[in-house]
């Protein structure tokens, strides 16, 4: 890690803030994938979904954009697009994340590595682009910003690749909320606690109560910017996928363990119930669920605990969403367009209790905090999406009664001239949000 002297004091302050917040419970978000440091819990009905959308040449303005959809059933514009904000280019729009005060969304491009900061707090129905950050590669040497994870006054960014050879060896980049680069942290390539690191990155998930965060691993620019068929048909390319997860000391931002998790473990979800300090992930290439928890000696361990669909058919699990009570898990499998529900009452033995074909291709899945609504999007990557009639590009909203999904609305992004919908985040009007305490924002 390279840190300028002038930033040493900032890093110490950052560590002190994390120390003070280490006891905060994991419950400060609506979508259960959000950072525990995000304020403004939406316990009731979310009003808007913001969708980070890939531009398609010849469709509409062809640019990546933030699309806002009204999702309040009481609204006259329910299920309709109410705003579309283009960024003026195509950079492989992918993921985004709130700042800790929940007023801004950071969104990144996997191809051009640009980061866009949107104001979604002033007027959730009509976001504004307030900042563009273009120095990720120059400052850190990393490209392909994927996960934007809020820390107190900071944004920790998990990246997929590096600028030198565009392979999968990468690291994390730390910025403050004003967009100033602070530090970088390499994902380990050497052995840590006896397990060989591969240097690959993907998701980030923090457990403050245990002073740990986890990172997972995917693949680099050389693979994700090629056609999926080309990658699958190239034996060397198939070797360039991550097979590890890393356990980090949260306050020190230092790797303490490398865990062997074959098959590209992607999204990580911590159980959100206090005292249940375990996390779960899905391995894309092997269609397996893995549980990460401490053993009797206090060390973290990864254990295969379940199977998603038929691994021989490579259903490609791409996103998961854990329920707020940690008793249920949604899993989307891209290739067969199926949304699965697993009973997690015993996380050692997840049991699939429900599935529904929700599209020709499905990618992201997000549920409301109360578990009554589930949303899915269709696009994975511009060069991995299906073609022809199977290239369905939609956002679908469903109601969940605990037994079955029933579709409530659909937005066809192709018909609307918008592009390929990928990541989703919820916002609500101020009356819908529950104020929480934050060191950065004070008591609301």
C-alpha positions as CSV (number, residue, x, y, z in Angstrom):
1,X,0.0,0.0,0.0
2,X,1.3,3.4,-1.0
3,X,0.2,6.4,1.2
4,X,1.4,10.0,0.9
5,X,2.5,11.5,4.2
6,X,-0.2,14.1,4.1
7,X,-2.8,11.3,4.1
8,X,-1.5,9.5,7.2
9,X,-3.6,11.7,9.5
10,X,-6.7,11.1,7.4
11,X,-6.2,7.3,7.6
12,X,-5.8,7.5,11.4
13,X,-9.1,9.5,11.6
14,X,-10.7,6.9,9.3
15,X,-9.6,4.1,11.6
16,X,-10.8,5.9,14.7
17,X,-14.2,6.4,13.1
18,X,-14.5,2.7,12.3
19,X,-13.5,1.9,15.9
20,X,-16.3,4.0,17.2
21,X,-18.8,2.5,14.9
22,X,-17.8,-1.1,15.3
23,X,-20.8,-1.9,17.4
24,X,-23.4,-0.6,15.0
25,X,-25.8,-3.3,14.1
26,X,-26.2,-4.4,10.5
27,X,-29.6,-3.0,9.9
28,X,-29.3,0.5,8.3
29,X,-30.6,-0.1,4.8
30,X,-33.6,-1.1,2.8
31,X,-32.0,-3.4,0.3
32,X,-30.2,-5.9,2.4
33,X,-27.0,-5.6,0.4
34,X,-26.3,-2.1,1.6
35,X,-23.5,-1.0,3.9
36,X,-24.4,-1.0,7.7
37,X,-23.2,2.6,7.8
38,X,-25.9,4.0,5.6
39,X,-28.5,6.1,7.4
40,X,-32.2,6.5,6.5
41,X,-33.7,3.0,6.8
42,X,-36.8,2.6,4.6
43,X,-39.1,0.3,6.7
44,X,-42.2,1.0,4.7
45,X,-42.9,1.4,1.0
46,X,-40.0,2.6,-1.2
47,X,-41.1,5.4,-3.6
48,X,-38.5,5.1,-6.3
49,X,-36.0,2.7,-7.8
50,X,-32.9,4.1,-9.5
51,X,-31.6,1.8,-12.2
52,X,-28.0,2.1,-13.5
53,X,-28.5,1.4,-17.2
54,X,-26.0,0.4,-20.0
55,X,-26.3,2.5,-23.1
56,X,-26.9,0.7,-26.4
57,X,-25.7,2.1,-29.7
58,X,-28.6,3.2,-31.8
59,X,-31.1,3.0,-29.0
60,X,-32.3,6.4,-27.6
61,X,-29.3,8.6,-27.0
62,X,-27.0,5.5,-26.7
63,X,-25.5,6.6,-23.4
64,X,-25.3,5.0,-20.0
65,X,-27.9,6.6,-17.7
66,X,-29.6,6.6,-14.3
67,X,-33.2,5.8,-14.8
68,X,-35.7,6.5,-12.0
69,X,-39.0,4.5,-11.8
70,X,-42.0,5.3,-9.5
71,X,-42.7,2.1,-7.5
72,X,-45.3,3.3,-5.0
73,X,-48.6,1.7,-5.8
74,X,-50.5,4.7,-4.5
75,X,-48.8,7.0,-7.1
76,X,-50.4,7.9,-10.4
77,X,-47.1,7.2,-12.1
78,X,-46.7,3.7,-10.5
79,X,-44.5,1.4,-12.6
80,X,-43.5,4.3,-14.9
81,X,-40.2,6.0,-15.7
82,X,-40.2,9.5,-14.1
83,X,-36.6,10.5,-14.9
84,X,-33.7,9.5,-17.1
85,X,-30.3,11.1,-16.7
86,X,-27.6,10.3,-19.3
87,X,-23.9,10.7,-18.6
88,X,-22.9,11.3,-22.2
89,X,-21.1,8.1,-23.1
90,X,-21.0,4.3,-22.8
91,X,-18.6,2.9,-20.2
92,X,-20.2,-0.4,-19.3
93,X,-22.5,0.9,-16.5
94,X,-22.6,-1.7,-13.8
95,X,-22.9,-1.2,-10.0
96,X,-23.6,1.7,-7.7
97,X,-23.8,2.5,-4.0
98,X,-25.0,5.1,-1.5
99,X,-22.8,7.4,0.5
100,X,-23.2,7.0,4.3
101,X,-25.7,9.9,4.5
102,X,-27.8,8.3,1.7
103,X,-27.9,11.5,-0.2
104,X,-25.6,10.5,-3.1
105,X,-25.2,7.5,-5.4
106,X,-21.8,6.6,-6.7
107,X,-22.0,4.6,-10.0
108,X,-19.2,3.2,-12.1
109,X,-18.3,2.0,-15.5
110,X,-16.5,-1.3,-15.9
111,X,-14.9,-0.4,-19.2
112,X,-14.0,3.3,-18.9
113,X,-13.5,3.3,-15.1
114,X,-15.3,6.6,-14.7
115,X,-17.3,7.1,-11.5
116,X,-20.4,9.3,-11.5
117,X,-21.9,10.8,-8.3
118,X,-25.6,11.5,-8.4
119,X,-27.6,13.6,-6.0
120,X,-30.6,11.5,-5.1
121,X,-31.3,13.1,-1.8
122,X,-32.4,16.6,-2.8
123,X,-35.2,15.3,-5.1
124,X,-35.4,11.5,-5.4
125,X,-37.8,11.8,-8.3
126,X,-35.3,13.8,-10.3
127,X,-31.6,13.0,-9.6
128,X,-28.8,15.3,-10.6
129,X,-25.2,14.4,-11.8
130,X,-23.0,16.5,-9.5
131,X,-19.5,15.0,-10.0
132,X,-17.5,12.8,-12.4
133,X,-14.4,11.1,-11.0
134,X,-11.9,10.0,-13.7
135,X,-8.6,9.4,-11.7
136,X,-9.2,5.8,-10.5
137,X,-6.6,4.2,-12.8
138,X,-4.0,7.0,-12.3
139,X,-4.3,7.1,-8.6
140,X,-4.6,3.4,-7.8
141,X,-3.6,1.4,-10.8
142,X,-6.9,-0.4,-10.7
143,X,-9.7,-0.3,-13.3
144,X,-13.3,-1.7,-13.5
145,X,-14.9,-0.2,-10.4
146,X,-17.5,-2.7,-9.3
147,X,-18.6,-2.3,-5.6
148,X,-19.2,1.0,-4.0
149,X,-19.4,0.5,-0.2
150,X,-20.1,3.3,2.2
151,X,-17.8,3.8,5.2
152,X,-18.1,6.8,7.6
153,X,-17.4,9.8,5.3
154,X,-15.7,7.5,2.8
155,X,-16.4,5.2,-0.1
156,X,-14.5,1.9,-0.4
157,X,-14.4,0.7,-4.0
158,X,-13.9,-2.9,-5.0
159,X,-12.4,-3.2,-8.5
160,X,-12.3,-6.0,-11.0
161,X,-9.0,-5.4,-12.9
162,X,-5.8,-3.5,-13.2
163,X,-4.5,-0.9,-15.7
164,X,-1.2,-2.7,-16.4
165,X,-2.4,-5.9,-18.1
166,X,-6.1,-5.7,-17.6
167,X,-6.1,-9.0,-15.8
168,X,-8.0,-10.0,-12.7
169,X,-5.3,-9.1,-10.1
170,X,-6.6,-5.9,-8.5
171,X,-7.4,-4.2,-5.2
172,X,-9.5,-1.7,-3.3
173,X,-9.5,2.1,-3.6
174,X,-10.6,4.5,-0.8
175,X,-12.1,7.9,-1.5
176,X,-13.7,10.5,0.7
177,X,-17.2,11.5,0.0
178,X,-16.0,14.6,-1.8
179,X,-14.3,12.4,-4.4
180,X,-10.7,12.8,-3.3
181,X,-8.5,9.6,-3.5
182,X,-7.0,8.6,-0.2
183,X,-5.4,5.1,-0.4
184,X,-5.3,1.8,-2.2
185,X,-5.2,-1.8,-0.8
186,X,-4.0,-4.7,-2.9
187,X,-6.0,-8.0,-2.8
188,X,-3.3,-10.5,-1.7
189,X,-1.6,-12.7,-4.2
190,X,0.7,-14.4,-1.7
191,X,-0.3,-16.9,1.0
192,X,-2.2,-15.5,3.9
193,X,-2.8,-17.8,6.9
194,X,-1.6,-20.7,4.7
195,X,-3.9,-20.2,1.7
196,X,-2.7,-18.9,-1.6
197,X,-4.3,-15.6,-2.7
198,X,-5.2,-15.0,-6.4
199,X,-5.5,-11.2,-6.2
200,X,-9.0,-11.1,-7.7
201,X,-11.8,-8.9,-6.5
202,X,-15.5,-8.4,-6.8
203,X,-17.9,-7.6,-3.8
204,X,-17.3,-6.1,-0.4
205,X,-19.4,-6.8,2.8
206,X,-18.7,-5.4,6.3
207,X,-19.5,-6.9,9.7
208,X,-18.7,-4.1,12.2
209,X,-19.5,-6.2,15.2
210,X,-16.7,-8.6,14.3
211,X,-14.3,-6.0,12.9
212,X,-14.1,-7.8,9.6
213,X,-15.1,-7.3,6.0
214,X,-15.1,-9.9,3.2
215,X,-14.2,-9.5,-0.4
216,X,-15.0,-12.0,-3.2
217,X,-13.6,-12.6,-6.7
218,X,-14.6,-12.6,-10.3
219,X,-12.5,-11.9,-13.4
220,X,-10.6,-9.1,-15.2
221,X,-11.3,-6.8,-18.1
222,X,-9.7,-9.3,-20.5
223,X,-12.7,-11.6,-19.8
224,X,-15.7,-9.4,-19.0
225,X,-15.3,-7.3,-22.1
226,X,-15.3,-10.3,-24.4
227,X,-18.4,-12.3,-25.5
228,X,-19.5,-14.9,-23.1
229,X,-19.3,-17.6,-25.8
230,X,-15.7,-16.7,-26.5
231,X,-14.8,-16.9,-22.9
232,X,-16.4,-20.2,-22.3
233,X,-14.8,-21.6,-25.4
234,X,-11.3,-20.4,-24.4
235,X,-9.6,-22.8,-21.9
236,X,-7.1,-20.2,-20.9
237,X,-9.8,-17.6,-20.3
238,X,-11.7,-20.0,-18.1
239,X,-8.6,-20.2,-15.9
240,X,-8.8,-16.5,-15.3
241,X,-11.6,-16.5,-12.7
242,X,-11.3,-15.9,-9.0
243,X,-11.4,-18.8,-6.6
244,X,-11.0,-17.1,-3.2
245,X,-12.5,-14.8,-0.7
246,X,-10.5,-12.6,1.6
247,X,-11.1,-11.8,5.3
248,X,-9.9,-8.3,6.2
249,X,-9.3,-6.6,9.5
250,X,-11.8,-3.7,9.2
251,X,-10.0,-1.1,11.2
252,X,-6.5,-1.8,9.8
253,X,-7.8,-2.6,6.3
254,X,-5.4,-5.5,6.3
255,X,-6.0,-9.1,4.9
256,X,-5.9,-11.7,7.7
257,X,-7.1,-14.8,5.9
258,X,-7.6,-16.1,2.4
259,X,-10.4,-18.6,2.0
260,X,-10.6,-21.1,-0.9
261,X,-14.0,-20.7,-2.6
262,X,-13.8,-22.2,-6.2
263,X,-15.9,-21.0,-9.1
264,X,-16.0,-17.2,-8.9
265,X,-17.8,-16.3,-5.6
266,X,-19.8,-13.2,-6.3
267,X,-22.2,-11.2,-4.1
268,X,-21.7,-11.5,-0.3
269,X,-24.6,-11.1,2.2
270,X,-24.2,-11.0,5.9
271,X,-27.0,-12.2,8.1
272,X,-28.5,-9.1,9.5
273,X,-29.9,-10.4,12.8
274,X,-27.6,-9.3,15.7
275,X,-25.5,-12.2,16.9
276,X,-25.8,-14.2,13.7
277,X,-22.3,-13.5,12.4
278,X,-22.3,-15.5,9.2
279,X,-22.3,-14.6,5.6
280,X,-23.4,-16.4,2.4
281,X,-22.3,-16.2,-1.2
282,X,-23.0,-18.0,-4.5
283,X,-20.2,-19.3,-6.8
284,X,-21.2,-18.4,-10.4
285,X,-19.3,-21.2,-12.3
286,X,-20.1,-24.1,-9.9
287,X,-23.7,-23.0,-8.9
288,X,-22.9,-23.6,-5.2
289,X,-23.9,-21.7,-2.0
290,X,-21.1,-21.1,0.5
291,X,-21.4,-20.2,4.1
292,X,-18.7,-18.1,5.8
293,X,-18.6,-18.2,9.6
294,X,-16.1,-18.5,12.5
295,X,-15.1,-21.9,13.7
296,X,-14.6,-22.9,17.4
297,X,-11.1,-21.4,17.3
298,X,-12.3,-18.0,16.1
299,X,-10.9,-18.4,12.6
300,X,-13.2,-17.8,9.6
301,X,-14.0,-20.7,7.3
302,X,-15.9,-21.2,4.1
303,X,-18.1,-24.2,3.6
304,X,-20.1,-25.4,0.6
305,X,-23.7,-25.7,1.9
306,X,-26.0,-25.9,-1.1
307,X,-26.6,-26.3,-4.9
308,X,-28.4,-23.9,-7.2
309,X,-30.2,-25.5,-10.1
310,X,-28.4,-28.1,-12.2
311,X,-24.6,-27.2,-12.2
312,X,-24.1,-29.3,-15.3
313,X,-26.3,-26.8,-17.2
314,X,-24.3,-23.8,-15.9
315,X,-27.3,-21.8,-14.8
316,X,-24.9,-19.0,-13.7
317,X,-26.2,-17.6,-10.4
318,X,-25.4,-13.9,-10.6
319,X,-27.1,-12.1,-7.7
320,X,-28.5,-12.9,-4.3
321,X,-30.6,-11.0,-1.8
322,X,-30.9,-12.1,1.9
323,X,-34.0,-11.3,3.9
324,X,-33.8,-9.0,6.9
325,X,-34.5,-11.8,9.3
326,X,-31.8,-13.9,7.6
327,X,-34.3,-16.8,7.1
328,X,-34.6,-16.5,3.3
329,X,-32.4,-16.0,0.3
330,X,-33.3,-15.0,-3.3
331,X,-31.0,-16.2,-6.1
332,X,-31.2,-15.2,-9.7
333,X,-29.8,-17.6,-12.4
334,X,-29.0,-15.7,-15.6
335,X,-28.9,-18.5,-18.2
336,X,-32.3,-20.0,-17.5
337,X,-34.1,-16.9,-16.2
338,X,-35.1,-18.4,-12.9
339,X,-35.6,-16.7,-9.6
340,X,-35.0,-19.1,-6.7
341,X,-36.0,-18.8,-3.0
342,X,-34.0,-20.7,-0.3
343,X,-35.1,-21.3,3.3
344,X,-32.1,-20.2,5.4
345,X,-33.6,-21.2,8.8
346,X,-30.6,-23.5,9.0
347,X,-27.8,-21.7,7.1
348,X,-25.7,-24.9,7.2
349,X,-28.4,-26.5,5.0
350,X,-30.2,-24.1,2.7
351,X,-33.3,-25.6,1.1
352,X,-34.9,-24.4,-2.1
353,X,-38.6,-24.0,-1.4
354,X,-39.7,-22.0,-4.4
355,X,-38.7,-21.0,-7.9
356,X,-40.3,-19.0,-10.8
357,X,-39.2,-18.3,-14.3
358,X,-39.1,-14.5,-14.3
359,X,-37.5,-13.7,-17.6
360,X,-35.5,-14.9,-20.6
361,X,-32.5,-13.6,-18.8
362,X,-32.4,-12.3,-15.2
363,X,-29.6,-10.7,-13.3
364,X,-30.0,-8.5,-10.2
365,X,-32.6,-9.2,-7.5
366,X,-33.5,-6.8,-4.7
367,X,-36.2,-7.1,-2.1
368,X,-37.8,-4.5,0.2
369,X,-36.8,-4.4,3.8
370,X,-40.2,-5.8,4.8
371,X,-39.8,-8.6,2.4
372,X,-43.1,-7.9,0.6
373,X,-41.7,-6.8,-2.8
374,X,-39.0,-8.2,-5.1
375,X,-37.5,-6.5,-8.1
376,X,-35.4,-8.1,-10.9
377,X,-33.4,-6.6,-13.8
378,X,-32.2,-8.5,-16.9
379,X,-28.8,-7.3,-18.0
380,X,-25.5,-8.9,-16.9
381,X,-22.8,-7.4,-19.2
382,X,-23.2,-5.8,-22.6
383,X,-21.2,-8.6,-24.2
384,X,-22.6,-11.4,-22.1
385,X,-26.3,-10.7,-22.5
386,X,-28.2,-13.0,-24.8
387,X,-29.1,-12.1,-28.4
388,X,-32.2,-12.1,-30.5
389,X,-35.5,-12.6,-28.9
390,X,-33.8,-13.7,-25.6
391,X,-32.2,-10.3,-25.3
392,X,-35.0,-9.1,-23.0
393,X,-34.2,-5.9,-21.2
394,X,-36.7,-5.2,-18.4
395,X,-37.2,-4.2,-14.8
396,X,-40.0,-6.3,-13.2
397,X,-41.7,-5.7,-9.9
398,X,-43.3,-8.5,-7.9
399,X,-45.3,-8.9,-4.8
400,X,-44.3,-11.7,-2.4
401,X,-46.8,-13.2,0.0
402,X,-44.4,-15.7,1.5
403,X,-45.5,-18.4,-0.9
404,X,-45.4,-17.1,-4.5
405,X,-44.3,-14.1,-6.6
406,X,-47.0,-12.2,-8.5
407,X,-45.9,-9.7,-11.1
408,X,-47.0,-6.1,-10.3
409,X,-45.5,-4.1,-13.2
410,X,-42.9,-4.2,-15.9
411,X,-40.8,-1.6,-17.6
412,X,-39.4,-2.6,-21.0
413,X,-36.2,-0.7,-21.3
414,X,-35.8,-1.5,-25.0
415,X,-39.3,-0.2,-25.9
416,X,-38.6,2.9,-23.8
417,X,-35.3,3.5,-25.7
418,X,-33.3,3.4,-22.4
419,X,-30.8,0.5,-22.8
420,X,-29.9,-2.5,-20.6
421,X,-31.0,-2.3,-16.9
422,X,-28.5,-3.5,-14.4
423,X,-28.2,-2.4,-10.8
424,X,-31.0,-1.0,-8.6
425,X,-31.2,1.2,-5.5
426,X,-34.2,2.4,-3.6
427,X,-35.1,5.8,-2.3
428,X,-38.1,7.2,-0.6
429,X,-39.7,10.6,0.2
430,X,-38.5,12.0,3.5
431,X,-41.7,10.9,5.4
432,X,-40.9,7.3,4.6
433,X,-37.4,7.2,6.1
434,X,-36.5,6.4,9.7
435,X,-33.8,8.7,11.1
436,X,-30.8,7.0,12.6
437,X,-27.7,8.1,14.4
438,X,-24.5,8.6,12.4
439,X,-21.2,10.2,13.4
440,X,-21.1,12.0,10.0
441,X,-24.6,13.4,10.0
442,X,-25.5,13.7,13.7
443,X,-28.9,12.8,15.2
444,X,-31.8,13.4,12.8
